[in-house]
Structures are given as C-alpha cells and as structure tokens.
Amino acid sequence: MNFISFISVKNYLSILCSVSLFLLVNIQATAQSKEDPDQLENKISNAENDSKKVELLITLSNYYLTKPGELKADLEKADQINVEAKKLSNSLGYKPGIGKVMLLDAQIHRESGDSNYGSAKTNEALVYAKKNNLSVLTADVYRELCAYKGYEKADFEEKIKYLELAIPLYKKSKEFRKQADALKDLADYYGIIEEHQKALALLENAVVIYKSIGFKELQGVYTLMSGNYGILQNPQLSLKYALMAEKAAEETHDTSYQLCTIYNHLGLAYYDLLKFDLAFANFEKALNIALKNKNVDDINAITYNLGSLYCHKKNYIAALRTLKRSEKSYPPKDEITKIRQLFIFIVSYSMLKQTDKAKPYYEQMLKKYQESDVGLFYKLTGIIIYLQQSGQAEKTYAYLERFKEFAKKSDKLIFYSQIELLSFQSDYASKKYESAIEHLKQHQVYKDSIFNLEKLKQSTALQLQFETEKKDKNIKLLTQQGKLQEAKIENEKVIRYFFVGSLVALVLFLALLYNRSRVKTNANKKLELKRKQIDEQNEQLKKLLAEKEWLLKEIHHRVKNNLQIVISLLNTQSAYLDNEDALMAIQNSQHRMHAMSLIHQKLYQSDNLSTIDMSWYIYELISYIKECYSSEKNINFVLDTEKVFLDVAQAVPMGLIVNEAVNNTVKYAFPEEKRGEVTVSFKNTEKDFYELIISDNGVGLPQDFNIDETESLGMNLMRGLTDQLDGTFSLENKNGLKITITFRKNTDIDVQK
C-alpha cells in the first residue's frame, strides 16, 4: 500500500481542521494586556475621576478577561471592575468609555457561557458606536461578532464580511496593531475556505504593518503562512515559514500553547520533504504540549499525524500503538477525527492481515459512509483497502466509481493517483492483470506529474532569483560606467584648456588622440567579439551540462520507480502464497531490490550524481531491516561508520553484501527470540583501502561448516559481490559470526566532499 497520496491529502485536510483551532487559542493570549495588574490598580487609586481613570479600569478588566486559564474568579473580577468603569463613564458622559464598557460586558458574558446575552449586548454596542461615530469601537465590535459564528463555510464567509468592514476603520484611525491583527484573522478565514493565495497576500500585508510598528511576535503569522504553503503543496516555503515561526517564538521567549501549533507545522513540512526523523521529533514535541494542556482536539490531530507517518513507513504496529495511546483517555469529539481514527485502524489491521480485528472498525466506517459524505476520502479508501485485504476485491469497484466522482469535484492529481493505485490492487486481486498494469502505469504517471509540478515550482523560484541578481549586477555596472564617463569628461576639459594657447600643439594632440582612439576602438571591437564567442560557448556548455544532469536524475528516478513497482508486485503476489520457502524467497528479493533502490533514490534527490555517502546509506538500509523485523526480533544494532563516498559500481555490491549479511544474522543468529547485538563497521584502514565488518554475538556457524562446499545462496552471493569489488572475504566463527571484507576504493571519480 502506497501512502504518499494519502499523506498529501492528510496535509490538505488536517491543516484545515487544526490550524485555525490552534490559532484560535492564541487570539486571546496575544490580545491580553501586558501591564502589571498591581501597577494598574495603583494608577487607578491615584487617578482622578476622569476619562483617564475609565480607560485604566477598562484595561484592568480586560486583563482579567483575557488571563490564561479561564477561571471563574477572573471573570467575576473582570465583571466587577467593568461595572465600576460603567458607573464612572455614565457619570462623566464619556461616550468612548460607555461603548467600550458595553462591548467588554458582552465579552465577559460570552466567556461565562451566556452567548445569547453576549450577542444582544454586542449588537447594542454596534448601534451605539455607529451612532456616536466611534470608528475604532465599531471595528472592535465587528471583530467580536465573529465569535458568535460557527465553523461551517457560510459562517466563515460572515466572519470575513465583518473583518473586511473592520480593517478600513482601523487603517483610517491609524490603529496599526489592530489592523494587522484583523488582517491575520481575515487571512486565517480565507485559508479555511480554501482561498490560500488571497490568505498569503493578506498575511504578507500584516507582516509589513507589524514590522513597521516594531512588533516582533510574528510566530502566529508565520505559522499561518506555513500552513497555507503546505496546502498549496509547496513544502519548501512551508518549512521556511515554520522555521521562522520557531525562531520568532525563541526570540520573544514565547512559552504559550502556540508552540504546539508551530511544532505541528514543522512536522508537516518535514513530512512532505520526506525528512521523517525530523517530522517525528516535532510531532512528539507538539503532542507533549497538547497532552500537558489536555487539549483533546489537538491531541487527536497530532496523534493522527504520527499514525499516518508510521503507516507511510509501513510500520502498522507502531501506528496502532500510537492511536491506542490516546484512544481511551482522549476520545475524539468531532466527526472527522472519529473517521480518521477508524481509517488508521482499518488500514493498519488490514495490512497486517488481521482482517478479523479490522472488521469492527470497517463496519463502523460503512455505517458512517451511508449516513453522510463527511470525510469521504477516508471512508472510501478505508472500505476499499479492507475489502481488498479480506478477499472481497470484486465489491470494491462500486466504491471506486464513487471515489472517481469525488475526485472530479476536487480535480486534484493526488486523488487520481490514489484511485489508480487502489484500482491496480483490486484488478490484481481479481486476476485482471492487463487492466491492473494499466492502472499501475497511470498511477506512476500521476506521481511523476506531481513530482514534476514541484520541480517546476522550484525552477520558477530559482529563475526569479537569477533574474533579480542579474538586474542588480546591471545596475552596478551602469553606475560604474557613469562614473567612468564623468571622469573622462573632466579629463577632456583639462586637456582642452591646457593646450588652448597653442593651436599647432592642439592639432597634433587631437590627431594623435584620434589615431589612438581608432586603434583602441578596433582593439575593443576584437576583444568584444572574442568575449561574445566565449560567452556563447559557455552558455552552450552550461546548457549541455544541465541537460546531462537532468537526464541522469531522470534515469535514476525511473530505475528507483521500476524497482519499487517490482517490490510492490512481489508484495502483492506474496499475499496469495502459503509456501514459506516461496514467501522467504520473495522477501529476500524485496530486501535486495530495496538495497539497490535506496542508491538510485539518493542519486536523483541530490546534486551529486556520481557517488553515494555510505554512512547515510548503511544507516537507511539498517533502519529498513529493523522495521521489517521489529515485531519478531529483539536485536540491538550498533553502527560505526565513517563518511565515505563510493561510486555506484562499488556502492551497489557493497549494499547487497550488507543486506545479505544483516538479514542472515537477524534470521539465524538469534533463534527462539534470543536477545542479541549486531555491529556494522565501515572504516578507512589506509590510503584508498576500506574495511567492512559485520559481526554478531549469536550462535555462529556449525563447527563442520565449509565455505567452499556450502550451497547457501546468501554466502555465495556475498563472495561473488566481494570479487566484484576486487576485495577479500573472510569469516571468523568465534562467540558469534564475524564477516570481514576489505577492498580498495575506486578513485577514477574524484568528488569534493
């Protein structure tokens, strides 16, 4: 099961569900007064009964209203102070104070749970503000009205209307901080209704205003920008703004709940860039903060992100463990979260061939599918996967047709890619092999299209950067030429006035100057012509080099994809085999092909197309083997490798040797679930000579084992691959098995590390 399409949809949907929820928590935190309440009370006690005292009372009341924790005592304190401000405002006839007190009264009741009174009081404040031409208060009331709307699309459209009325009023009154805050909220709402480009434009405007007033707490804005770029499938910019949000939080010493949002977005950005370790780390940070604050919605959202990441890596046991970790203590409240959790359970149990455990979740999902279209992607995918894995592939075609109707409405390549993959699996299970191959090809076409779209975005950004740098260079060149021209004019003036007394000398000088000028001009023309020829040759060489690199990357990409297709076909075929030897042979073949696939994947994803970093490669290969046997073996792996770059001709046989040796060790060295340790060492022993050691503390080889007479495919394969490296192969059977291979590095390709 390929989860690339599923995760991208996850990124698209979960951000819509979680970003605004995370940020709504922070609206109050950023709006809270930062003045010390003791100092405010001291100022109030020393103030005269005038408008200044009213404003101080309102500020203190707002402090207790927006104080973190939502304690009843704080709301009662805020209400008490607001009543005092109301009495003083009425006695003074202070209209701004009267209007602010009305709005604050509405907010206090809303926070206390009395939304009906709050809504009525808010509308009363709006009438009063308009009647008395209180522009800032009118804008504040419009923002407050947003709190009484729900979370449907129509509600968000109403919120947008209110904010679009408020922003010009803030701008007119030069309330720049409130204007920027309103722009940020407006961008959030536009993002939720999927107008992401408009949201990004509003956020850019908000950043400009914040910076102009010296406001540095920009982590909330950057987080929203990261979310919108993530939904637009631009993971580079998504990661950039998520990192900027983290940096802004560190610089402003932010310890609020907003860090949960930041870490979640960092995890999503790293996820889309296939940097799984960093994604795991940030998701765990976000989850710990959510657990500490017991925020059920965010706990479920981040738990789902972690579970889907495990599914992507085909570690379904870990995915189940992650969901069960919060299933009982923090059950989901909203429908979409319930559906997504059911989806993970169905997929994980089904892919583990435990369809009896998946069945209860499948039946719940089927019931929800019949009730509504909420979370339709998850419902259809989960139902289809269960039917495929439970031997009911023929029943999947009706759901695939429904999936196609859903994809047409959204018109996203990622959905079509998923449909083709699911269709391939259904056709293969139904023995419709020709149709299955066509679906698999079409799935690959969609995957490549998504990949190429991403590359196009990157190349466009690089082109824009190149054009900007080129213009800057032209400006500098013109400036230098202008200065040279001015100096030349000054020199000509000096020469003209110096020789004005002698006509003959002037004529001779001009004749000499003219002659030299002609010689110089001719020389310059020749040099210019040569320069143009050299530039043209350089451009042709650059173009040829770029085409060569692109072709090499495309080749490696295609080879990697073809290997993955073969692995997928073998994996599908294994589902229909009962013979243990056949299954073992298929599994060994999959491991060997994965070892080769890793090399081609690294080559097309990096700028270096000729060599492989073997420390990275060995780490990735061992991680893959650990995941394959994670539920069966209790083995500790110790890696001791140096950063060594090998060309493909040596990297492939060496990778296959490591794969064979470690797989054999895991399978045979520790019988009956015995604990053990496997050490992999790869180091430079002398100039251009390297030594690979794979050892374990297991049962070792039989005493009568003869390497020259063995019929073991793995042992013969390792010896043959060692010969391919022009190296030496040795075994030491003492306290376990130790395999030592030494060879000389191929130095024909010299690459700077």
Secondary structure, DSSP 8 states (H G I E B T S, - for coil): ---HHHHHHHHHHHHHHHHHHHHHHHHHHHHS--S-HHHHHHHHHHS-SSHHHHHHHHHHHHHHHS-TT--HHHHHHHHHHHHHHHHHHHHHT-HHHHHHHHHHHHHHHHHHT-HHHHHHHHHHHHHHHHHTT-HHHHHHHHHHHGGG--SSHHHHHHHHHHHHHHHHHHHHTT-HHHHHHHHHHHHHHHHHTT-HHHHHHHHHHHHHHHHHTT----HHHHHHHHHHHHHTT-HHHHHHHHHHHHHHHHHTT--STHHHHHHHHHHHHHHHTT-HHHHHHHHHHHHHHHHHHT-HHHHHHHHHHHHHHHHHTT-HHHHHHHHHHHHTTS---SHHHHHHHHHHHHHHHHHTT-HHHHHHHHHHHHHHHHH--TTHHHHHHHHHHHHHHTT-GGGHHHHHHHHHHHHHHHT-HHHHHHHHHHHHHHHHHTT-HHHHHHHHHHHHHHHHHHHHHHHHHHHHHHHHHHHHHHHHHHHHHHHHHHHHHHHHHHHHHHHHHHTTT-HHHHHHHHHHHHHHHHHHHHHHHHHHHHHHHHHHHHHHHHHHHHHHHHHHHHHHHHHHHHHHHHHHHHHHHHTT---HHHHHHHHHHHHHHHHHHHHHHHHHHSS--SEEEHHHHHHHHHHHHHHHTTTT--EEEEEEE---EEEHHHHHHHHHHHHHHHHHIIIIIS-TT--EEEEEEEEEEETTEEEEEEEESS--S-TT--TTT---HHHHHHHHHHHHTT-EEEEEESSSEEEEEEEE---SS----
